[in-house]
Amino acid sequence: MAADTVSALGLAGRRAAVGVEVMMMLLSGVLLGFLAGLFAFRVKSRWCPRCGEPTHAMPPVEGNR
């Protein structure tokens, strides 16, 4: 009977280890995808690098809203 409890605890420990490994793989993949998205995202130049003025003219606001 003692051998049954030892083997049951070993199986539960292995299942927990597999669960942790799967969670680490998923989190690593999510982090890698997030970082790839950050590096791939390109923002158009909105400001002049020398003076800081906007490069595109803002349209005038017409009337009160």
PyMOL commands that set and color helices and strands:
alter all, ss='L'
color gray80, all
select helices_A, chain A and resi 2-40
alter helices_A, ss='H'
color red, helices_A
deselect
rebuild
show_as cartoon
